[in-house]
Amino acid sequence: CLSGHAREYRYLPASVAAVPQGAKMLALLQAAGLVACGFERYTLGACTCYTGRKPAPQRS
């Protein structure tokens, strides 16, 4: 390990693997009530930006 702190970085692969990716994450965002959900991958897929919008409150 270049940093000299290998122990601190051992959790990273399992942590990254545990996060839902792509359509699975979009489904979670939509289930939480967000609309206009989408995602874009960057850095050859190393980073993904998920977006969603909270809908305006319903007027009665």
PDB file of N, CA, C, O and CB in Angstrom:
ATOM      1  N   CYS A   1       0.850  -1.182   0.000  1.00  0.00           N
ATOM      2  CA  CYS A   1       0.000   0.000   0.000  1.00  0.00           C
ATOM      3  C   CYS A   1       0.891   1.239   0.000  1.00  0.00           C
ATOM      4  O   CYS A   1       1.814   1.341   0.808  1.00  0.00           O
ATOM      5  CB  CYS A   1      -0.964   0.002   1.228  1.00  0.00           C
ATOM      6  N   LEU A   2       0.627   2.151  -0.874  1.00  0.00           N
ATOM      7  CA  LEU A   2       1.448   3.348  -0.991  1.00  0.00           C
ATOM      8  C   LEU A   2       1.349   4.252   0.225  1.00  0.00           C
ATOM      9  O   LEU A   2       2.313   4.935   0.571  1.00  0.00           O
ATOM     10  CB  LEU A   2       1.059   4.114  -2.217  1.00  0.00           C
ATOM     11  N   SER A   3       0.208   4.262   0.868  1.00  0.00           N
ATOM     12  CA  SER A   3       0.014   5.176   1.994  1.00  0.00           C
ATOM     13  C   SER A   3       0.621   4.658   3.280  1.00  0.00           C
ATOM     14  O   SER A   3       0.836   5.423   4.221  1.00  0.00           O
ATOM     15  CB  SER A   3      -1.449   5.432   2.203  1.00  0.00           C
ATOM     16  N   GLY A   4       0.904   3.346   3.331  1.00  0.00           N
ATOM     17  CA  GLY A   4       1.408   2.763   4.568  1.00  0.00           C
ATOM     18  C   GLY A   4       0.299   2.443   5.554  1.00  0.00           C
ATOM     19  O   GLY A   4       0.587   2.091   6.698  1.00  0.00           O
ATOM     20  N   HIS A   5      -0.958   2.554   5.149  1.00  0.00           N
ATOM     21  CA  HIS A   5      -2.109   2.304   6.019  1.00  0.00           C
ATOM     22  C   HIS A   5      -3.043   1.275   5.382  1.00  0.00           C
ATOM     23  O   HIS A   5      -4.236   1.529   5.221  1.00  0.00           O
ATOM     24  CB  HIS A   5      -2.873   3.618   6.302  1.00  0.00           C
ATOM     25  N   ALA A   6      -2.502   0.130   5.025  1.00  0.00           N
ATOM     26  CA  ALA A   6      -3.281  -0.897   4.319  1.00  0.00           C
ATOM     27  C   ALA A   6      -4.504  -1.333   5.109  1.00  0.00           C
ATOM     28  O   ALA A   6      -5.562  -1.578   4.528  1.00  0.00           O
ATOM     29  CB  ALA A   6      -2.409  -2.107   4.025  1.00  0.00           C
ATOM     30  N   ARG A   7      -4.375  -1.430   6.412  1.00  0.00           N
ATOM     31  CA  ARG A   7      -5.496  -1.895   7.238  1.00  0.00           C
ATOM     32  C   ARG A   7      -6.724  -1.006   7.069  1.00  0.00           C
ATOM     33  O   ARG A   7      -7.850  -1.500   7.026  1.00  0.00           O
ATOM     34  CB  ARG A   7      -5.087  -1.937   8.712  1.00  0.00           C
ATOM     35  N   GLU A   8      -6.509   0.292   6.973  1.00  0.00           N
ATOM     36  CA  GLU A   8      -7.626   1.222   6.854  1.00  0.00           C
ATOM     37  C   GLU A   8      -8.367   1.073   5.525  1.00  0.00           C
ATOM     38  O   GLU A   8      -9.525   1.479   5.420  1.00  0.00           O
ATOM     39  CB  GLU A   8      -7.129   2.644   7.005  1.00  0.00           C
ATOM     40  N   TYR A   9      -7.727   0.505   4.521  1.00  0.00           N
ATOM     41  CA  TYR A   9      -8.332   0.402   3.196  1.00  0.00           C
ATOM     42  C   TYR A   9      -8.875  -0.982   2.873  1.00  0.00           C
ATOM     43  O   TYR A   9      -9.395  -1.177   1.774  1.00  0.00           O
ATOM     44  CB  TYR A   9      -7.332   0.787   2.162  1.00  0.00           C
ATOM     45  N   ARG A  10      -8.783  -1.923   3.752  1.00  0.00           N
ATOM     46  CA  ARG A  10      -9.271  -3.278   3.497  1.00  0.00           C
ATOM     47  C   ARG A  10     -10.783  -3.334   3.340  1.00  0.00           C
ATOM     48  O   ARG A  10     -11.291  -4.202   2.630  1.00  0.00           O
ATOM     49  CB  ARG A  10      -8.846  -4.198   4.613  1.00  0.00           C
ATOM     50  N   TYR A  11     -11.505  -2.442   3.978  1.00  0.00           N
ATOM     51  CA  TYR A  11     -12.967  -2.472   3.913  1.00  0.00           C
ATOM     52  C   TYR A  11     -13.500  -1.948   2.578  1.00  0.00           C
ATOM     53  O   TYR A  11     -14.656  -2.215   2.249  1.00  0.00           O
ATOM     54  CB  TYR A  11     -13.551  -1.655   5.052  1.00  0.00           C
ATOM     55  N   LEU A  12     -12.721  -1.229   1.816  1.00  0.00           N
ATOM     56  CA  LEU A  12     -13.227  -0.557   0.617  1.00  0.00           C
ATOM     57  C   LEU A  12     -13.874  -1.486  -0.412  1.00  0.00           C
ATOM     58  O   LEU A  12     -14.991  -1.191  -0.837  1.00  0.00           O
ATOM     59  CB  LEU A  12     -12.114   0.178  -0.035  1.00  0.00           C
ATOM     60  N   PRO A  13     -13.253  -2.580  -0.839  1.00  0.00           N
ATOM     61  CA  PRO A  13     -13.915  -3.420  -1.854  1.00  0.00           C
ATOM     62  C   PRO A  13     -15.278  -3.944  -1.402  1.00  0.00           C
ATOM     63  O   PRO A  13     -16.233  -3.922  -2.179  1.00  0.00           O
ATOM     64  CB  PRO A  13     -13.024  -4.594  -2.210  1.00  0.00           C
ATOM     65  N   ALA A  14     -15.379  -4.409  -0.169  1.00  0.00           N
ATOM     66  CA  ALA A  14     -16.665  -4.921   0.326  1.00  0.00           C
ATOM     67  C   ALA A  14     -17.678  -3.792   0.461  1.00  0.00           C
ATOM     68  O   ALA A  14     -18.863  -3.982   0.191  1.00  0.00           O
ATOM     69  CB  ALA A  14     -16.482  -5.633   1.683  1.00  0.00           C
ATOM     70  N   SER A  15     -17.220  -2.629   0.874  1.00  0.00           N
ATOM     71  CA  SER A  15     -18.108  -1.486   1.039  1.00  0.00           C
ATOM     72  C   SER A  15     -18.676  -1.048  -0.311  1.00  0.00           C
ATOM     73  O   SER A  15     -19.875  -0.796  -0.427  1.00  0.00           O
ATOM     74  CB  SER A  15     -17.365  -0.321   1.712  1.00  0.00           C
ATOM     75  N   VAL A  16     -17.834  -0.958  -1.311  1.00  0.00           N
ATOM     76  CA  VAL A  16     -18.274  -0.557  -2.647  1.00  0.00           C
ATOM     77  C   VAL A  16     -19.218  -1.601  -3.233  1.00  0.00           C
ATOM     78  O   VAL A  16     -20.218  -1.250  -3.859  1.00  0.00           O
ATOM     79  CB  VAL A  16     -17.063  -0.348  -3.577  1.00  0.00           C
ATOM     80  N   ALA A  17     -18.913  -2.868  -3.037  1.00  0.00           N
ATOM     81  CA  ALA A  17     -19.751  -3.944  -3.573  1.00  0.00           C
ATOM     82  C   ALA A  17     -21.133  -3.968  -2.926  1.00  0.00           C
ATOM     83  O   ALA A  17     -22.089  -4.451  -3.534  1.00  0.00           O
ATOM     84  CB  ALA A  17     -19.066  -5.290  -3.372  1.00  0.00           C
ATOM     85  N   ALA A  18     -21.252  -3.455  -1.705  1.00  0.00           N
ATOM     86  CA  ALA A  18     -22.524  -3.490  -0.982  1.00  0.00           C
ATOM     87  C   ALA A  18     -23.498  -2.399  -1.433  1.00  0.00           C
ATOM     88  O   ALA A  18     -24.691  -2.484  -1.141  1.00  0.00           O
ATOM     89  CB  ALA A  18     -22.269  -3.356   0.501  1.00  0.00           C
ATOM     90  N   VAL A  19     -23.016  -1.390  -2.130  1.00  0.00           N
ATOM     91  CA  VAL A  19     -23.868  -0.281  -2.566  1.00  0.00           C
ATOM     92  C   VAL A  19     -24.576  -0.668  -3.866  1.00  0.00           C
ATOM     93  O   VAL A  19     -23.915  -1.070  -4.824  1.00  0.00           O
ATOM     94  CB  VAL A  19     -23.031   1.023  -2.760  1.00  0.00           C
ATOM     95  N   PRO A  20     -25.901  -0.554  -3.919  1.00  0.00           N
ATOM     96  CA  PRO A  20     -26.625  -0.874  -5.156  1.00  0.00           C
ATOM     97  C   PRO A  20     -26.153   0.023  -6.305  1.00  0.00           C
ATOM     98  O   PRO A  20     -25.850   1.198  -6.101  1.00  0.00           O
ATOM     99  CB  PRO A  20     -28.152  -0.715  -4.948  1.00  0.00           C
ATOM    100  N   GLN A  21     -26.095  -0.535  -7.494  1.00  0.00           N
ATOM    101  CA  GLN A  21     -25.601   0.199  -8.658  1.00  0.00           C
ATOM    102  C   GLN A  21     -26.674   0.310  -9.737  1.00  0.00           C
ATOM    103  O   GLN A  21     -27.559  -0.539  -9.841  1.00  0.00           O
ATOM    104  CB  GLN A  21     -24.354  -0.482  -9.226  1.00  0.00           C
ATOM    105  N   GLY A  22     -26.580   1.363 -10.533  1.00  0.00           N
ATOM    106  CA  GLY A  22     -27.423   1.528 -11.713  1.00  0.00           C
ATOM    107  C   GLY A  22     -28.910   1.504 -11.425  1.00  0.00           C
ATOM    108  O   GLY A  22     -29.410   2.259 -10.590  1.00  0.00           O
ATOM    109  N   ALA A  23     -29.616   0.617 -12.135  1.00  0.00           N
ATOM    110  CA  ALA A  23     -31.078   0.542 -12.035  1.00  0.00           C
ATOM    111  C   ALA A  23     -31.545   0.205 -10.625  1.00  0.00           C
ATOM    112  O   ALA A  23     -32.612   0.651 -10.203  1.00  0.00           O
ATOM    113  CB  ALA A  23     -31.615  -0.492 -13.007  1.00  0.00           C
ATOM    114  N   LYS A  24     -30.761  -0.573  -9.899  1.00  0.00           N
ATOM    115  CA  LYS A  24     -31.155  -0.918  -8.523  1.00  0.00           C
ATOM    116  C   LYS A  24     -31.160   0.324  -7.635  1.00  0.00           C
ATOM    117  O   LYS A  24     -32.060   0.498  -6.813  1.00  0.00           O
ATOM    118  CB  LYS A  24     -30.202  -1.985  -7.936  1.00  0.00           C
ATOM    119  N   MET A  25     -30.160   1.183  -7.800  1.00  0.00           N
ATOM    120  CA  MET A  25     -30.119   2.421  -7.011  1.00  0.00           C
ATOM    121  C   MET A  25     -31.251   3.353  -7.439  1.00  0.00           C
ATOM    122  O   MET A  25     -31.871   3.998  -6.593  1.00  0.00           O
ATOM    123  CB  MET A  25     -28.747   3.130  -7.170  1.00  0.00           C
ATOM    124  N   LEU A  26     -31.526   3.433  -8.739  1.00  0.00           N
ATOM    125  CA  LEU A  26     -32.636   4.275  -9.202  1.00  0.00           C
ATOM    126  C   LEU A  26     -33.958   3.814  -8.601  1.00  0.00           C
ATOM    127  O   LEU A  26     -34.785   4.639  -8.214  1.00  0.00           O
ATOM    128  CB  LEU A  26     -32.723   4.257 -10.736  1.00  0.00           C
ATOM    129  N   ALA A  27     -34.159   2.515  -8.523  1.00  0.00           N
ATOM    130  CA  ALA A  27     -35.391   1.987  -7.930  1.00  0.00           C
ATOM    131  C   ALA A  27     -35.504   2.399  -6.468  1.00  0.00           C
ATOM    132  O   ALA A  27     -36.599   2.710  -5.999  1.00  0.00           O
ATOM    133  CB  ALA A  27     -35.438   0.455  -8.054  1.00  0.00           C
ATOM    134  N   LEU A  28     -34.398   2.404  -5.748  1.00  0.00           N
ATOM    135  CA  LEU A  28     -34.421   2.835  -4.345  1.00  0.00           C
ATOM    136  C   LEU A  28     -34.764   4.321  -4.233  1.00  0.00           C
ATOM    137  O   LEU A  28     -35.543   4.718  -3.367  1.00  0.00           O
ATOM    138  CB  LEU A  28     -33.063   2.556  -3.675  1.00  0.00           C
ATOM    139  N   LEU A  29     -34.186   5.133  -5.105  1.00  0.00           N
ATOM    140  CA  LEU A  29     -34.481   6.571  -5.085  1.00  0.00           C
ATOM    141  C   LEU A  29     -35.960   6.825  -5.381  1.00  0.00           C
ATOM    142  O   LEU A  29     -36.599   7.649  -4.728  1.00  0.00           O
ATOM    143  CB  LEU A  29     -33.599   7.317  -6.109  1.00  0.00           C
ATOM    144  N   GLN A  30     -36.494   6.110  -6.369  1.00  0.00           N
ATOM    145  CA  GLN A  30     -37.905   6.271  -6.719  1.00  0.00           C
ATOM    146  C   GLN A  30     -38.813   5.762  -5.608  1.00  0.00           C
ATOM    147  O   GLN A  30     -39.854   6.360  -5.335  1.00  0.00           O
ATOM    148  CB  GLN A  30     -38.216   5.538  -8.022  1.00  0.00           C
ATOM    149  N   ALA A  31     -38.432   4.674  -4.971  1.00  0.00           N
ATOM    150  CA  ALA A  31     -39.219   4.144  -3.853  1.00  0.00           C
ATOM    151  C   ALA A  31     -39.228   5.117  -2.679  1.00  0.00           C
ATOM    152  O   ALA A  31     -40.160   5.116  -1.875  1.00  0.00           O
ATOM    153  CB  ALA A  31     -38.666   2.784  -3.402  1.00  0.00           C
ATOM    154  N   ALA A  32     -38.191   5.947  -2.581  1.00  0.00           N
ATOM    155  CA  ALA A  32     -38.119   6.957  -1.521  1.00  0.00           C
ATOM    156  C   ALA A  32     -38.933   8.197  -1.874  1.00  0.00           C
ATOM    157  O   ALA A  32     -39.011   9.131  -1.076  1.00  0.00           O
ATOM    158  CB  ALA A  32     -36.667   7.348  -1.260  1.00  0.00           C
ATOM    159  N   GLY A  33     -39.545   8.216  -3.070  1.00  0.00           N
ATOM    160  CA  GLY A  33     -40.410   9.330  -3.443  1.00  0.00           C
ATOM    161  C   GLY A  33     -39.786  10.349  -4.374  1.00  0.00           C
ATOM    162  O   GLY A  33     -40.431  11.344  -4.705  1.00  0.00           O
ATOM    163  N   LEU A  34     -38.557  10.137  -4.806  1.00  0.00           N
ATOM    164  CA  LEU A  34     -37.926  11.088  -5.715  1.00  0.00           C
ATOM    165  C   LEU A  34     -38.434  10.872  -7.134  1.00  0.00           C
ATOM    166  O   LEU A  34     -38.828   9.766  -7.503  1.00  0.00           O
ATOM    167  CB  LEU A  34     -36.392  10.954  -5.666  1.00  0.00           C
ATOM    168  N   VAL A  35     -38.421  11.943  -7.926  1.00  0.00           N
ATOM    169  CA  VAL A  35     -38.844  11.879  -9.322  1.00  0.00           C
ATOM    170  C   VAL A  35     -37.692  12.360 -10.198  1.00  0.00           C
ATOM    171  O   VAL A  35     -36.703  12.901  -9.703  1.00  0.00           O
ATOM    172  CB  VAL A  35     -40.130  12.736  -9.565  1.00  0.00           C
ATOM    173  N   ALA A  36     -37.832  12.158 -11.494  1.00  0.00           N
ATOM    174  CA  ALA A  36     -36.805  12.570 -12.459  1.00  0.00           C
ATOM    175  C   ALA A  36     -35.436  12.035 -12.057  1.00  0.00           C
ATOM    176  O   ALA A  36     -34.442  12.761 -12.082  1.00  0.00           O
ATOM    177  CB  ALA A  36     -36.758  14.106 -12.576  1.00  0.00           C
ATOM    178  N   CYS A  37     -35.394  10.778 -11.692  1.00  0.00           N
ATOM    179  CA  CYS A  37     -34.150  10.158 -11.232  1.00  0.00           C
ATOM    180  C   CYS A  37     -33.286   9.759 -12.422  1.00  0.00           C
ATOM    181  O   CYS A  37     -33.789   9.389 -13.483  1.00  0.00           O
ATOM    182  CB  CYS A  37     -34.449   8.928 -10.351  1.00  0.00           C
ATOM    183  N   GLY A  38     -32.006   9.841 -12.224  1.00  0.00           N
ATOM    184  CA  GLY A  38     -31.068   9.433 -13.260  1.00  0.00           C
ATOM    185  C   GLY A  38     -29.688   9.253 -12.667  1.00  0.00           C
ATOM    186  O   GLY A  38     -29.458   9.517 -11.487  1.00  0.00           O
ATOM    187  N   PHE A  39     -28.774   8.798 -13.506  1.00  0.00           N
ATOM    188  CA  PHE A  39     -27.390   8.680 -13.060  1.00  0.00           C
ATOM    189  C   PHE A  39     -26.454   8.825 -14.238  1.00  0.00           C
ATOM    190  O   PHE A  39     -26.831   8.588 -15.386  1.00  0.00           O
ATOM    191  CB  PHE A  39     -27.154   7.340 -12.351  1.00  0.00           C
ATOM    192  N   GLU A  40     -25.226   9.218 -13.939  1.00  0.00           N
ATOM    193  CA  GLU A  40     -24.182   9.336 -14.942  1.00  0.00           C
ATOM    194  C   GLU A  40     -22.894   8.806 -14.338  1.00  0.00           C
ATOM    195  O   GLU A  40     -22.523   9.151 -13.216  1.00  0.00           O
ATOM    196  CB  GLU A  40     -24.018  10.810 -15.426  1.00  0.00           C
ATOM    197  N   ARG A  41     -22.224   7.964 -15.101  1.00  0.00           N
ATOM    198  CA  ARG A  41     -20.966   7.381 -14.633  1.00  0.00           C
ATOM    199  C   ARG A  41     -19.807   8.231 -15.126  1.00  0.00           C
ATOM    200  O   ARG A  41     -19.831   8.748 -16.243  1.00  0.00           O
ATOM    201  CB  ARG A  41     -20.815   5.913 -15.117  1.00  0.00           C
ATOM    202  N   TYR A  42     -18.793   8.369 -14.283  1.00  0.00           N
ATOM    203  CA  TYR A  42     -17.591   9.132 -14.595  1.00  0.00           C
ATOM    204  C   TYR A  42     -16.361   8.268 -14.353  1.00  0.00           C
ATOM    205  O   TYR A  42     -16.443   7.212 -13.725  1.00  0.00           O
ATOM    206  CB  TYR A  42     -17.524  10.427 -13.751  1.00  0.00           C
ATOM    207  N   THR A  43     -15.247   8.717 -14.846  1.00  0.00           N
ATOM    208  CA  THR A  43     -13.950   8.082 -14.621  1.00  0.00           C
ATOM    209  C   THR A  43     -14.004   6.591 -14.935  1.00  0.00           C
ATOM    210  O   THR A  43     -13.620   5.756 -14.117  1.00  0.00           O
ATOM    211  CB  THR A  43     -13.496   8.296 -13.176  1.00  0.00           C
ATOM    212  N   LEU A  44     -14.486   6.272 -16.135  1.00  0.00           N
ATOM    213  CA  LEU A  44     -14.585   4.880 -16.594  1.00  0.00           C
ATOM    214  C   LEU A  44     -15.393   4.015 -15.644  1.00  0.00           C
ATOM    215  O   LEU A  44     -15.109   2.829 -15.482  1.00  0.00           O
ATOM    216  CB  LEU A  44     -13.202   4.287 -16.763  1.00  0.00           C
ATOM    217  N   GLY A  45     -16.400   4.606 -15.016  1.00  0.00           N
ATOM    218  CA  GLY A  45     -17.288   3.856 -14.130  1.00  0.00           C
ATOM    219  C   GLY A  45     -16.845   3.801 -12.683  1.00  0.00           C
ATOM    220  O   GLY A  45     -17.512   3.174 -11.860  1.00  0.00           O
ATOM    221  N   ALA A  46     -15.734   4.445 -12.354  1.00  0.00           N
ATOM    222  CA  ALA A  46     -15.252   4.416 -10.969  1.00  0.00           C
ATOM    223  C   ALA A  46     -16.122   5.260 -10.047  1.00  0.00           C
ATOM    224  O   ALA A  46     -16.144   5.042  -8.836  1.00  0.00           O
ATOM    225  CB  ALA A  46     -13.811   4.904 -10.903  1.00  0.00           C
ATOM    226  N   CYS A  47     -16.835   6.220 -10.617  1.00  0.00           N
ATOM    227  CA  CYS A  47     -17.676   7.123  -9.828  1.00  0.00           C
ATOM    228  C   CYS A  47     -19.013   7.287 -10.546  1.00  0.00           C
ATOM    229  O   CYS A  47     -19.051   7.435 -11.767  1.00  0.00           O
ATOM    230  CB  CYS A  47     -16.978   8.513  -9.614  1.00  0.00           C
ATOM    231  N   THR A  48     -20.090   7.261  -9.799  1.00  0.00           N
ATOM    232  CA  THR A  48     -21.420   7.449 -10.372  1.00  0.00           C
ATOM    233  C   THR A  48     -22.141   8.535  -9.595  1.00  0.00           C
ATOM    234  O   THR A  48     -22.165   8.524  -8.364  1.00  0.00           O
ATOM    235  CB  THR A  48     -22.233   6.126 -10.356  1.00  0.00           C
ATOM    236  N   CYS A  49     -22.728   9.471 -10.326  1.00  0.00           N
ATOM    237  CA  CYS A  49     -23.514  10.540  -9.716  1.00  0.00           C
ATOM    238  C   CYS A  49     -24.990  10.234  -9.943  1.00  0.00           C
ATOM    239  O   CYS A  49     -25.451  10.171 -11.083  1.00  0.00           O
ATOM    240  CB  CYS A  49     -23.130  11.941 -10.306  1.00  0.00           C
ATOM    241  N   TYR A  50     -25.726  10.045  -8.854  1.00  0.00           N
ATOM    242  CA  TYR A  50     -27.169   9.792  -8.917  1.00  0.00           C
ATOM    243  C   TYR A  50     -27.898  11.080  -8.600  1.00  0.00           C
ATOM    244  O   TYR A  50     -27.503  11.822  -7.701  1.00  0.00           O
ATOM    245  CB  TYR A  50     -27.596   8.658  -7.932  1.00  0.00           C
ATOM    246  N   THR A  51     -28.954  11.345  -9.334  1.00  0.00           N
ATOM    247  CA  THR A  51     -29.750  12.545  -9.098  1.00  0.00           C
ATOM    248  C   THR A  51     -31.227  12.181  -9.011  1.00  0.00           C
ATOM    249  O   THR A  51     -31.682  11.198  -9.596  1.00  0.00           O
ATOM    250  CB  THR A  51     -29.515  13.587 -10.214  1.00  0.00           C
ATOM    251  N   GLY A  52     -31.947  12.984  -8.279  1.00  0.00           N
ATOM    252  CA  GLY A  52     -33.383  12.836  -8.161  1.00  0.00           C
ATOM    253  C   GLY A  52     -33.941  14.129  -7.596  1.00  0.00           C
ATOM    254  O   GLY A  52     -33.227  14.890  -6.943  1.00  0.00           O
ATOM    255  N   ARG A  53     -35.183  14.368  -7.841  1.00  0.00           N
ATOM    256  CA  ARG A  53     -35.811  15.609  -7.384  1.00  0.00           C
ATOM    257  C   ARG A  53     -36.974  15.269  -6.471  1.00  0.00           C
ATOM    258  O   ARG A  53     -37.779  14.382  -6.755  1.00  0.00           O
ATOM    259  CB  ARG A  53     -36.289  16.474  -8.583  1.00  0.00           C
ATOM    260  N   LYS A  54     -37.038  15.995  -5.376  1.00  0.00           N
ATOM    261  CA  LYS A  54     -38.169  15.848  -4.461  1.00  0.00           C
ATOM    262  C   LYS A  54     -39.357  16.561  -5.093  1.00  0.00           C
ATOM    263  O   LYS A  54     -39.251  17.737  -5.442  1.00  0.00           O
ATOM    264  CB  LYS A  54     -37.844  16.428  -3.029  1.00  0.00           C
ATOM    265  N   PRO A  55     -40.490  15.872  -5.247  1.00  0.00           N
ATOM    266  CA  PRO A  55     -41.641  16.523  -5.878  1.00  0.00           C
ATOM    267  C   PRO A  55     -42.191  17.653  -5.006  1.00  0.00           C
ATOM    268  O   PRO A  55     -42.062  17.639  -3.782  1.00  0.00           O
ATOM    269  CB  PRO A  55     -42.742  15.497  -6.158  1.00  0.00           C
ATOM    270  N   ALA A  56     -42.804  18.622  -5.671  1.00  0.00           N
ATOM    271  CA  ALA A  56     -43.428  19.728  -4.943  1.00  0.00           C
ATOM    272  C   ALA A  56     -44.597  19.191  -4.123  1.00  0.00           C
ATOM    273  O   ALA A  56     -45.248  18.227  -4.526  1.00  0.00           O
ATOM    274  CB  ALA A  56     -43.909  20.844  -5.922  1.00  0.00           C
ATOM    275  N   PRO A  57     -44.864  19.809  -2.974  1.00  0.00           N
ATOM    276  CA  PRO A  57     -46.004  19.371  -2.162  1.00  0.00           C
ATOM    277  C   PRO A  57     -47.315  19.532  -2.931  1.00  0.00           C
ATOM    278  O   PRO A  57     -47.477  20.466  -3.716  1.00  0.00           O
ATOM    279  CB  PRO A  57     -46.063  20.167  -0.842  1.00  0.00           C
ATOM    280  N   GLN A  58     -48.224  18.630  -2.700  1.00  0.00           N
ATOM    281  CA  GLN A  58     -49.546  18.696  -3.329  1.00  0.00           C
ATOM    282  C   GLN A  58     -50.361  19.806  -2.672  1.00  0.00           C
ATOM    283  O   GLN A  58     -50.436  19.890  -1.446  1.00  0.00           O
ATOM    284  CB  GLN A  58     -50.288  17.328  -3.218  1.00  0.00           C
ATOM    285  N   ARG A  59     -50.964  20.645  -3.486  1.00  0.00           N
ATOM    286  CA  ARG A  59     -51.824  21.713  -2.951  1.00  0.00           C
ATOM    287  C   ARG A  59     -53.248  21.211  -2.895  1.00  0.00           C
ATOM    288  O   ARG A  59     -53.712  20.514  -3.797  1.00  0.00           O
ATOM    289  CB  ARG A  59     -51.733  23.006  -3.815  1.00  0.00           C
ATOM    290  N   SER A  60     -53.935  21.569  -1.833  1.00  0.00           N
ATOM    291  CA  SER A  60     -55.329  21.124  -1.712  1.00  0.00           C
ATOM    292  C   SER A  60     -56.305  22.262  -1.820  1.00  0.00           C
ATOM    293  O   SER A  60     -57.515  22.048  -1.739  1.00  0.00           O
ATOM    294  CB  SER A  60     -55.542  20.412  -0.406  1.00  0.00           C
TER     295      SER A  60
END
